[in-house]
């Protein structure tokens, strides 16, 4: 399972298990919250930088993230 490692305003860094890093522009969902993230950059060491598509108040390090395996849909 992936987890948040850093929150800086709308920018969220997420760490994945080894070899399970999603592709760029993949949508991620934060478990237990109604917030979607979009992968914008690979940081190496199984980490990605994402942009939140909603408010990030209440998010913290350690929150679990799920890879949807597809891009954001409207």
PyMOL Python script that loads the backbone (N, CA, C, O; Angstrom):
from pymol import cmd

cmd.read_pdbstr("""\
ATOM      1  N   UNK A   1       0.855  -1.185   0.000  1.00  0.00           N
ATOM      2  CA  UNK A   1       0.000   0.000   0.000  1.00  0.00           C
ATOM      3  C   UNK A   1       0.897   1.243   0.000  1.00  0.00           C
ATOM      4  O   UNK A   1       1.952   1.250   0.633  1.00  0.00           O
ATOM      5  N   UNK A   2       0.483   2.270  -0.695  1.00  0.00           N
ATOM      6  CA  UNK A   2       1.222   3.521  -0.773  1.00  0.00           C
ATOM      7  C   UNK A   2       0.811   4.435   0.382  1.00  0.00           C
ATOM      8  O   UNK A   2      -0.263   4.275   0.962  1.00  0.00           O
ATOM      9  N   UNK A   3       1.682   5.396   0.706  1.00  0.00           N
ATOM     10  CA  UNK A   3       1.367   6.336   1.781  1.00  0.00           C
ATOM     11  C   UNK A   3       1.930   7.715   1.478  1.00  0.00           C
ATOM     12  O   UNK A   3       2.917   7.861   0.757  1.00  0.00           O
ATOM     13  N   UNK A   4       1.279   8.721   2.044  1.00  0.00           N
ATOM     14  CA  UNK A   4       1.734  10.100   1.907  1.00  0.00           C
ATOM     15  C   UNK A   4       2.985  10.288   2.755  1.00  0.00           C
ATOM     16  O   UNK A   4       3.037   9.856   3.907  1.00  0.00           O
ATOM     17  N   UNK A   5       3.998  10.938   2.172  1.00  0.00           N
ATOM     18  CA  UNK A   5       5.214  11.225   2.936  1.00  0.00           C
ATOM     19  C   UNK A   5       5.437  12.718   3.136  1.00  0.00           C
ATOM     20  O   UNK A   5       6.245  13.112   3.977  1.00  0.00           O
ATOM     21  N   UNK A   6       4.722  13.568   2.363  1.00  0.00           N
ATOM     22  CA  UNK A   6       4.898  15.010   2.509  1.00  0.00           C
ATOM     23  C   UNK A   6       3.690  15.739   1.918  1.00  0.00           C
ATOM     24  O   UNK A   6       3.174  15.365   0.865  1.00  0.00           O
ATOM     25  N   UNK A   7       3.251  16.789   2.619  1.00  0.00           N
ATOM     26  CA  UNK A   7       2.157  17.634   2.140  1.00  0.00           C
ATOM     27  C   UNK A   7       2.631  19.081   2.166  1.00  0.00           C
ATOM     28  O   UNK A   7       2.976  19.609   3.224  1.00  0.00           O
ATOM     29  N   UNK A   8       2.649  19.724   0.992  1.00  0.00           N
ATOM     30  CA  UNK A   8       3.031  21.137   0.893  1.00  0.00           C
ATOM     31  C   UNK A   8       1.941  21.823   0.081  1.00  0.00           C
ATOM     32  O   UNK A   8       2.028  21.901  -1.144  1.00  0.00           O
ATOM     33  N   UNK A   9       0.914  22.318   0.765  1.00  0.00           N
ATOM     34  CA  UNK A   9      -0.221  22.928   0.066  1.00  0.00           C
ATOM     35  C   UNK A   9      -0.885  21.895  -0.815  1.00  0.00           C
ATOM     36  O   UNK A   9      -1.241  20.820  -0.330  1.00  0.00           O
ATOM     37  N   UNK A  10      -1.067  22.187  -2.111  1.00  0.00           N
ATOM     38  CA  UNK A  10      -1.727  21.230  -3.010  1.00  0.00           C
ATOM     39  C   UNK A  10      -0.777  20.154  -3.557  1.00  0.00           C
ATOM     40  O   UNK A  10      -1.203  19.278  -4.310  1.00  0.00           O
ATOM     41  N   UNK A  11       0.502  20.219  -3.181  1.00  0.00           N
ATOM     42  CA  UNK A  11       1.498  19.249  -3.666  1.00  0.00           C
ATOM     43  C   UNK A  11       1.688  18.153  -2.616  1.00  0.00           C
ATOM     44  O   UNK A  11       1.986  18.428  -1.454  1.00  0.00           O
ATOM     45  N   UNK A  12       1.510  16.916  -3.050  1.00  0.00           N
ATOM     46  CA  UNK A  12       1.582  15.766  -2.155  1.00  0.00           C
ATOM     47  C   UNK A  12       2.623  14.791  -2.694  1.00  0.00           C
ATOM     48  O   UNK A  12       2.583  14.425  -3.869  1.00  0.00           O
ATOM     49  N   UNK A  13       3.557  14.369  -1.837  1.00  0.00           N
ATOM     50  CA  UNK A  13       4.519  13.335  -2.212  1.00  0.00           C
ATOM     51  C   UNK A  13       4.037  12.013  -1.642  1.00  0.00           C
ATOM     52  O   UNK A  13       3.639  11.930  -0.480  1.00  0.00           O
ATOM     53  N   UNK A  14       4.079  10.967  -2.485  1.00  0.00           N
ATOM     54  CA  UNK A  14       3.576   9.651  -2.103  1.00  0.00           C
ATOM     55  C   UNK A  14       4.674   8.619  -2.348  1.00  0.00           C
ATOM     56  O   UNK A  14       5.352   8.651  -3.375  1.00  0.00           O
ATOM     57  N   UNK A  15       4.843   7.701  -1.389  1.00  0.00           N
ATOM     58  CA  UNK A  15       5.816   6.621  -1.519  1.00  0.00           C
ATOM     59  C   UNK A  15       5.075   5.310  -1.753  1.00  0.00           C
ATOM     60  O   UNK A  15       4.122   4.988  -1.043  1.00  0.00           O
ATOM     61  N   UNK A  16       5.528   4.552  -2.765  1.00  0.00           N
ATOM     62  CA  UNK A  16       4.920   3.277  -3.120  1.00  0.00           C
ATOM     63  C   UNK A  16       5.843   2.130  -2.746  1.00  0.00           C
ATOM     64  O   UNK A  16       7.024   2.330  -2.458  1.00  0.00           O
ATOM     65  N   UNK A  17       5.283   0.923  -2.756  1.00  0.00           N
ATOM     66  CA  UNK A  17       6.098  -0.266  -2.567  1.00  0.00           C
ATOM     67  C   UNK A  17       7.037  -0.381  -3.758  1.00  0.00           C
ATOM     68  O   UNK A  17       6.747   0.142  -4.834  1.00  0.00           O
ATOM     69  N   UNK A  18       8.150  -1.058  -3.571  1.00  0.00           N
ATOM     70  CA  UNK A  18       9.153  -1.177  -4.622  1.00  0.00           C
ATOM     71  C   UNK A  18       8.553  -1.778  -5.890  1.00  0.00           C
ATOM     72  O   UNK A  18       7.917  -2.831  -5.858  1.00  0.00           O
ATOM     73  N   UNK A  19       8.770  -1.081  -7.008  1.00  0.00           N
ATOM     74  CA  UNK A  19       8.312  -1.560  -8.300  1.00  0.00           C
ATOM     75  C   UNK A  19       6.844  -1.308  -8.608  1.00  0.00           C
ATOM     76  O   UNK A  19       6.356  -1.786  -9.632  1.00  0.00           O
ATOM     77  N   UNK A  20       6.126  -0.584  -7.772  1.00  0.00           N
ATOM     78  CA  UNK A  20       4.697  -0.350  -8.001  1.00  0.00           C
ATOM     79  C   UNK A  20       4.375   1.126  -8.235  1.00  0.00           C
ATOM     80  O   UNK A  20       3.259   1.571  -7.967  1.00  0.00           O
ATOM     81  N   UNK A  21       5.346   1.878  -8.730  1.00  0.00           N
ATOM     82  CA  UNK A  21       5.149   3.306  -8.985  1.00  0.00           C
ATOM     83  C   UNK A  21       4.236   3.483 -10.198  1.00  0.00           C
ATOM     84  O   UNK A  21       4.483   2.880 -11.243  1.00  0.00           O
ATOM     85  N   UNK A  22       3.177   4.305 -10.077  1.00  0.00           N
ATOM     86  CA  UNK A  22       2.257   4.514 -11.209  1.00  0.00           C
ATOM     87  C   UNK A  22       2.864   5.417 -12.282  1.00  0.00           C
ATOM     88  O   UNK A  22       3.848   6.117 -12.044  1.00  0.00           O
ATOM     89  N   UNK A  23       2.259   5.385 -13.454  1.00  0.00           N
ATOM     90  CA  UNK A  23       2.688   6.234 -14.574  1.00  0.00           C
ATOM     91  C   UNK A  23       2.297   7.679 -14.319  1.00  0.00           C
ATOM     92  O   UNK A  23       1.456   7.968 -13.468  1.00  0.00           O
ATOM     93  N   UNK A  24       2.923   8.587 -15.072  1.00  0.00           N
ATOM     94  CA  UNK A  24       2.555   9.991 -15.001  1.00  0.00           C
ATOM     95  C   UNK A  24       1.094  10.162 -15.385  1.00  0.00           C
ATOM     96  O   UNK A  24       0.576   9.423 -16.222  1.00  0.00           O
ATOM     97  N   UNK A  25       0.436  11.130 -14.778  1.00  0.00           N
ATOM     98  CA  UNK A  25      -0.960  11.506 -15.018  1.00  0.00           C
ATOM     99  C   UNK A  25      -1.976  10.448 -14.564  1.00  0.00           C
ATOM    100  O   UNK A  25      -3.144  10.502 -14.951  1.00  0.00           O
ATOM    101  N   UNK A  26      -1.535   9.499 -13.754  1.00  0.00           N
ATOM    102  CA  UNK A  26      -2.449   8.510 -13.174  1.00  0.00           C
ATOM    103  C   UNK A  26      -3.173   9.143 -11.989  1.00  0.00           C
ATOM    104  O   UNK A  26      -2.589   9.934 -11.249  1.00  0.00           O
ATOM    105  N   UNK A  27      -4.432   8.797 -11.814  1.00  0.00           N
ATOM    106  CA  UNK A  27      -5.217   9.288 -10.679  1.00  0.00           C
ATOM    107  C   UNK A  27      -4.991   8.381  -9.468  1.00  0.00           C
ATOM    108  O   UNK A  27      -4.977   7.156  -9.590  1.00  0.00           O
ATOM    109  N   UNK A  28      -4.816   8.995  -8.312  1.00  0.00           N
ATOM    110  CA  UNK A  28      -4.681   8.275  -7.047  1.00  0.00           C
ATOM    111  C   UNK A  28      -5.795   8.735  -6.126  1.00  0.00           C
ATOM    112  O   UNK A  28      -6.203   9.896  -6.175  1.00  0.00           O
ATOM    113  N   UNK A  29      -6.291   7.838  -5.285  1.00  0.00           N
ATOM    114  CA  UNK A  29      -7.333   8.188  -4.316  1.00  0.00           C
ATOM    115  C   UNK A  29      -6.775   8.018  -2.914  1.00  0.00           C
ATOM    116  O   UNK A  29      -6.082   7.043  -2.625  1.00  0.00           O
ATOM    117  N   UNK A  30      -7.081   8.970  -2.048  1.00  0.00           N
ATOM    118  CA  UNK A  30      -6.671   8.862  -0.655  1.00  0.00           C
ATOM    119  C   UNK A  30      -7.770   8.085   0.066  1.00  0.00           C
ATOM    120  O   UNK A  30      -8.939   8.468   0.033  1.00  0.00           O
ATOM    121  N   UNK A  31      -7.385   7.010   0.706  1.00  0.00           N
ATOM    122  CA  UNK A  31      -8.353   6.131   1.367  1.00  0.00           C
ATOM    123  C   UNK A  31      -8.997   6.861   2.547  1.00  0.00           C
ATOM    124  O   UNK A  31      -8.309   7.415   3.404  1.00  0.00           O
ATOM    125  N   UNK A  32     -10.331   6.850   2.571  1.00  0.00           N
ATOM    126  CA  UNK A  32     -11.077   7.486   3.650  1.00  0.00           C
ATOM    127  C   UNK A  32     -11.343   8.964   3.440  1.00  0.00           C
ATOM    128  O   UNK A  32     -11.995   9.598   4.269  1.00  0.00           O
ATOM    129  N   UNK A  33     -10.851   9.522   2.352  1.00  0.00           N
ATOM    130  CA  UNK A  33     -11.069  10.942   2.037  1.00  0.00           C
ATOM    131  C   UNK A  33     -11.624  11.036   0.625  1.00  0.00           C
ATOM    132  O   UNK A  33     -11.456  10.117  -0.176  1.00  0.00           O
ATOM    133  N   UNK A  34     -12.274  12.125   0.324  1.00  0.00           N
ATOM    134  CA  UNK A  34     -12.843  12.323  -1.014  1.00  0.00           C
ATOM    135  C   UNK A  34     -11.935  13.245  -1.819  1.00  0.00           C
ATOM    136  O   UNK A  34     -12.374  14.273  -2.334  1.00  0.00           O
ATOM    137  N   UNK A  35     -10.666  12.863  -1.920  1.00  0.00           N
ATOM    138  CA  UNK A  35      -9.680  13.686  -2.626  1.00  0.00           C
ATOM    139  C   UNK A  35      -8.957  12.820  -3.651  1.00  0.00           C
ATOM    140  O   UNK A  35      -8.556  11.695  -3.351  1.00  0.00           O
ATOM    141  N   UNK A  36      -8.793  13.349  -4.861  1.00  0.00           N
ATOM    142  CA  UNK A  36      -8.072  12.663  -5.929  1.00  0.00           C
ATOM    143  C   UNK A  36      -6.765  13.403  -6.168  1.00  0.00           C
ATOM    144  O   UNK A  36      -6.722  14.633  -6.150  1.00  0.00           O
ATOM    145  N   UNK A  37      -5.701  12.638  -6.394  1.00  0.00           N
ATOM    146  CA  UNK A  37      -4.391  13.195  -6.724  1.00  0.00           C
ATOM    147  C   UNK A  37      -4.034  12.784  -8.142  1.00  0.00           C
ATOM    148  O   UNK A  37      -4.453  11.728  -8.615  1.00  0.00           O
ATOM    149  N   UNK A  38      -3.254  13.627  -8.822  1.00  0.00           N
ATOM    150  CA  UNK A  38      -2.752  13.270 -10.143  1.00  0.00           C
ATOM    151  C   UNK A  38      -1.229  13.245 -10.079  1.00  0.00           C
ATOM    152  O   UNK A  38      -0.608  14.206  -9.625  1.00  0.00           O
ATOM    153  N   UNK A  39      -0.627  12.144 -10.533  1.00  0.00           N
ATOM    154  CA  UNK A  39       0.830  12.002 -10.532  1.00  0.00           C
ATOM    155  C   UNK A  39       1.414  12.957 -11.569  1.00  0.00           C
ATOM    156  O   UNK A  39       1.049  12.908 -12.744  1.00  0.00           O
ATOM    157  N   UNK A  40       2.315  13.819 -11.130  1.00  0.00           N
ATOM    158  CA  UNK A  40       2.920  14.816 -12.022  1.00  0.00           C
ATOM    159  C   UNK A  40       4.408  14.569 -12.271  1.00  0.00           C
ATOM    160  O   UNK A  40       4.937  14.971 -13.308  1.00  0.00           O
ATOM    161  N   UNK A  41       5.095  13.901 -11.316  1.00  0.00           N
ATOM    162  CA  UNK A  41       6.546  13.759 -11.438  1.00  0.00           C
ATOM    163  C   UNK A  41       7.016  12.537 -10.669  1.00  0.00           C
ATOM    164  O   UNK A  41       6.541  12.267  -9.566  1.00  0.00           O
ATOM    165  N   UNK A  42       7.964  11.790 -11.262  1.00  0.00           N
ATOM    166  CA  UNK A  42       8.611  10.699 -10.539  1.00  0.00           C
ATOM    167  C   UNK A  42       9.835  11.261  -9.843  1.00  0.00           C
ATOM    168  O   UNK A  42      10.644  11.951 -10.463  1.00  0.00           O
ATOM    169  N   UNK A  43       9.975  10.970  -8.553  1.00  0.00           N
ATOM    170  CA  UNK A  43      11.084  11.507  -7.769  1.00  0.00           C
ATOM    171  C   UNK A  43      12.209  10.492  -7.582  1.00  0.00           C
ATOM    172  O   UNK A  43      13.263  10.826  -7.039  1.00  0.00           O
ATOM    173  N   UNK A  44      11.991   9.253  -8.029  1.00  0.00           N
ATOM    174  CA  UNK A  44      12.964   8.191  -7.798  1.00  0.00           C
ATOM    175  C   UNK A  44      12.721   7.557  -6.438  1.00  0.00           C
ATOM    176  O   UNK A  44      11.938   8.071  -5.639  1.00  0.00           O
ATOM    177  N   UNK A  45      13.389   6.447  -6.175  1.00  0.00           N
ATOM    178  CA  UNK A  45      13.254   5.716  -4.909  1.00  0.00           C
ATOM    179  C   UNK A  45      11.796   5.405  -4.593  1.00  0.00           C
ATOM    180  O   UNK A  45      11.380   5.478  -3.437  1.00  0.00           O
ATOM    181  N   UNK A  46      11.012   5.056  -5.630  1.00  0.00           N
ATOM    182  CA  UNK A  46       9.604   4.662  -5.489  1.00  0.00           C
ATOM    183  C   UNK A  46       8.717   5.774  -4.937  1.00  0.00           C
ATOM    184  O   UNK A  46       7.734   5.499  -4.248  1.00  0.00           O
ATOM    185  N   UNK A  47       9.059   7.027  -5.235  1.00  0.00           N
ATOM    186  CA  UNK A  47       8.273   8.175  -4.780  1.00  0.00           C
ATOM    187  C   UNK A  47       7.798   8.983  -5.971  1.00  0.00           C
ATOM    188  O   UNK A  47       8.487   9.082  -6.986  1.00  0.00           O
ATOM    189  N   UNK A  48       6.598   9.568  -5.835  1.00  0.00           N
ATOM    190  CA  UNK A  48       6.054  10.437  -6.878  1.00  0.00           C
ATOM    191  C   UNK A  48       5.545  11.729  -6.242  1.00  0.00           C
ATOM    192  O   UNK A  48       5.193  11.763  -5.063  1.00  0.00           O
ATOM    193  N   UNK A  49       5.515  12.780  -7.043  1.00  0.00           N
ATOM    194  CA  UNK A  49       4.954  14.072  -6.622  1.00  0.00           C
ATOM    195  C   UNK A  49       3.625  14.234  -7.335  1.00  0.00           C
ATOM    196  O   UNK A  49       3.529  14.044  -8.548  1.00  0.00           O
ATOM    197  N   UNK A  50       2.597  14.590  -6.568  1.00  0.00           N
ATOM    198  CA  UNK A  50       1.236  14.669  -7.092  1.00  0.00           C
ATOM    199  C   UNK A  50       0.643  16.043  -6.840  1.00  0.00           C
ATOM    200  O   UNK A  50       1.115  16.802  -5.994  1.00  0.00           O
ATOM    201  N   UNK A  51      -0.394  16.340  -7.591  1.00  0.00           N
ATOM    202  CA  UNK A  51      -1.168  17.558  -7.413  1.00  0.00           C
ATOM    203  C   UNK A  51      -2.560  17.157  -6.950  1.00  0.00           C
ATOM    204  O   UNK A  51      -3.212  16.321  -7.575  1.00  0.00           O
ATOM    205  N   UNK A  52      -3.012  17.754  -5.855  1.00  0.00           N
ATOM    206  CA  UNK A  52      -4.335  17.442  -5.309  1.00  0.00           C
ATOM    207  C   UNK A  52      -5.405  18.168  -6.115  1.00  0.00           C
ATOM    208  O   UNK A  52      -5.240  19.332  -6.478  1.00  0.00           O
ATOM    209  N   UNK A  53      -6.495  17.471  -6.389  1.00  0.00           N
ATOM    210  CA  UNK A  53      -7.619  18.042  -7.119  1.00  0.00           C
ATOM    211  C   UNK A  53      -8.710  18.521  -6.165  1.00  0.00           C
ATOM    212  O   UNK A  53      -9.893  18.511  -6.507  1.00  0.00           O
ATOM    213  N   UNK A  54      -8.310  18.934  -4.984  1.00  0.00           N
ATOM    214  CA  UNK A  54      -9.248  19.419  -3.977  1.00  0.00           C
ATOM    215  C   UNK A  54      -8.467  19.928  -2.776  1.00  0.00           C
ATOM    216  O   UNK A  54      -7.236  19.915  -2.783  1.00  0.00           O
ATOM    217  N   UNK A  55      -9.171  20.376  -1.749  1.00  0.00           N
ATOM    218  CA  UNK A  55      -8.497  20.909  -0.563  1.00  0.00           C
ATOM    219  C   UNK A  55      -7.704  19.825   0.168  1.00  0.00           C
ATOM    220  O   UNK A  55      -8.125  18.669   0.224  1.00  0.00           O
ATOM    221  N   UNK A  56      -6.567  20.204   0.722  1.00  0.00           N
ATOM    222  CA  UNK A  56      -5.684  19.236   1.384  1.00  0.00           C
ATOM    223  C   UNK A  56      -5.706  19.347   2.907  1.00  0.00           C
ATOM    224  O   UNK A  56      -4.906  18.700   3.582  1.00  0.00           O
ATOM    225  N   UNK A  57      -6.607  20.154   3.453  1.00  0.00           N
ATOM    226  CA  UNK A  57      -6.695  20.276   4.904  1.00  0.00           C
ATOM    227  C   UNK A  57      -7.003  18.909   5.500  1.00  0.00           C
ATOM    228  O   UNK A  57      -7.861  18.186   4.992  1.00  0.00           O
ATOM    229  N   UNK A  58      -6.318  18.562   6.557  1.00  0.00           N
ATOM    230  CA  UNK A  58      -6.553  17.297   7.238  1.00  0.00           C
ATOM    231  C   UNK A  58      -5.705  16.140   6.736  1.00  0.00           C
ATOM    232  O   UNK A  58      -5.679  15.082   7.364  1.00  0.00           O
ATOM    233  N   UNK A  59      -5.010  16.320   5.614  1.00  0.00           N
ATOM    234  CA  UNK A  59      -4.125  15.264   5.139  1.00  0.00           C
ATOM    235  C   UNK A  59      -2.840  15.281   5.952  1.00  0.00           C
ATOM    236  O   UNK A  59      -2.368  16.340   6.367  1.00  0.00           O
ATOM    237  N   UNK A  60      -2.283  14.101   6.174  1.00  0.00           N
ATOM    238  CA  UNK A  60      -1.055  14.031   6.968  1.00  0.00           C
ATOM    239  C   UNK A  60      -0.174  12.894   6.473  1.00  0.00           C
ATOM    240  O   UNK A  60      -0.617  12.019   5.730  1.00  0.00           O
ATOM    241  N   UNK A  61       1.075  12.926   6.898  1.00  0.00           N
ATOM    242  CA  UNK A  61       1.991  11.843   6.563  1.00  0.00           C
ATOM    243  C   UNK A  61       1.440  10.526   7.092  1.00  0.00           C
ATOM    244  O   UNK A  61       0.911  10.456   8.202  1.00  0.00           O
ATOM    245  N   UNK A  62       1.573   9.498   6.287  1.00  0.00           N
ATOM    246  CA  UNK A  62       1.106   8.187   6.695  1.00  0.00           C
ATOM    247  C   UNK A  62      -0.273   7.830   6.182  1.00  0.00           C
ATOM    248  O   UNK A  62      -0.649   6.659   6.224  1.00  0.00           O
ATOM    249  N   UNK A  63      -1.053   8.809   5.692  1.00  0.00           N
ATOM    250  CA  UNK A  63      -2.359   8.495   5.116  1.00  0.00           C
ATOM    251  C   UNK A  63      -2.150   7.558   3.925  1.00  0.00           C
ATOM    252  O   UNK A  63      -1.224   7.750   3.136  1.00  0.00           O
ATOM    253  N   UNK A  64      -3.010   6.547   3.796  1.00  0.00           N
ATOM    254  CA  UNK A  64      -2.862   5.560   2.737  1.00  0.00           C
ATOM    255  C   UNK A  64      -3.475   6.046   1.426  1.00  0.00           C
ATOM    256  O   UNK A  64      -4.495   6.735   1.407  1.00  0.00           O
ATOM    257  N   UNK A  65      -2.815   5.664   0.330  1.00  0.00           N
ATOM    258  CA  UNK A  65      -3.202   6.099  -1.015  1.00  0.00           C
ATOM    259  C   UNK A  65      -3.376   4.869  -1.891  1.00  0.00           C
ATOM    260  O   UNK A  65      -2.622   3.903  -1.775  1.00  0.00           O
ATOM    261  N   UNK A  66      -4.379   4.908  -2.772  1.00  0.00           N
ATOM    262  CA  UNK A  66      -4.665   3.801  -3.682  1.00  0.00           C
ATOM    263  C   UNK A  66      -4.468   4.251  -5.125  1.00  0.00           C
ATOM    264  O   UNK A  66      -4.932   5.323  -5.513  1.00  0.00           O
ATOM    265  N   UNK A  67      -3.787   3.439  -5.910  1.00  0.00           N
ATOM    266  CA  UNK A  67      -3.577   3.704  -7.333  1.00  0.00           C
ATOM    267  C   UNK A  67      -4.814   3.232  -8.097  1.00  0.00           C
ATOM    268  O   UNK A  67      -5.185   2.061  -8.007  1.00  0.00           O
ATOM    269  N   UNK A  68      -5.455   4.130  -8.845  1.00  0.00           N
ATOM    270  CA  UNK A  68      -6.645   3.741  -9.610  1.00  0.00           C
ATOM    271  C   UNK A  68      -6.262   3.040 -10.914  1.00  0.00           C
ATOM    272  O   UNK A  68      -7.073   2.317 -11.493  1.00  0.00           O
ATOM    273  N   UNK A  69      -5.027   3.252 -11.376  1.00  0.00           N
ATOM    274  CA  UNK A  69      -4.587   2.629 -12.615  1.00  0.00           C
ATOM    275  C   UNK A  69      -5.072   3.307 -13.876  1.00  0.00           C
ATOM    276  O   UNK A  69      -4.852   2.801 -14.977  1.00  0.00           O
ATOM    277  N   UNK A  70      -5.738   4.457 -13.732  1.00  0.00           N
ATOM    278  CA  UNK A  70      -6.242   5.177 -14.909  1.00  0.00           C
ATOM    279  C   UNK A  70      -6.140   6.684 -14.671  1.00  0.00           C
ATOM    280  O   UNK A  70      -5.958   7.115 -13.532  1.00  0.00           O
ATOM    281  N   UNK A  71      -6.254   7.485 -15.724  1.00  0.00           N
ATOM    282  CA  UNK A  71      -6.179   8.940 -15.561  1.00  0.00           C
ATOM    283  C   UNK A  71      -7.443   9.503 -14.908  1.00  0.00           C
ATOM    284  O   UNK A  71      -8.440   8.798 -14.750  1.00  0.00           O
ATOM    285  N   UNK A  72      -7.386  10.770 -14.536  1.00  0.00           N
ATOM    286  CA  UNK A  72      -8.540  11.447 -13.956  1.00  0.00           C
ATOM    287  C   UNK A  72      -9.659  11.488 -14.988  1.00  0.00           C
ATOM    288  O   UNK A  72      -9.425  11.749 -16.169  1.00  0.00           O
ATOM    289  N   UNK A  73     -10.884  11.224 -14.521  1.00  0.00           N
ATOM    290  CA  UNK A  73     -12.056  11.271 -15.389  1.00  0.00           C
ATOM    291  C   UNK A  73     -13.017  12.323 -14.884  1.00  0.00           C
ATOM    292  O   UNK A  73     -13.132  12.552 -13.679  1.00  0.00           O
ATOM    293  N   UNK A  74     -13.709  12.965 -15.816  1.00  0.00           N
ATOM    294  CA  UNK A  74     -14.697  13.987 -15.450  1.00  0.00           C
ATOM    295  C   UNK A  74     -16.081  13.473 -15.750  1.00  0.00           C
ATOM    296  O   UNK A  74     -17.064  14.176 -15.517  1.00  0.00           O
TER     297      UNK A  74
END
""", "prot")
cmd.dss("prot")
cmd.show_as("cartoon", "prot")
cmd.util.cbc("prot")
cmd.orient("prot")
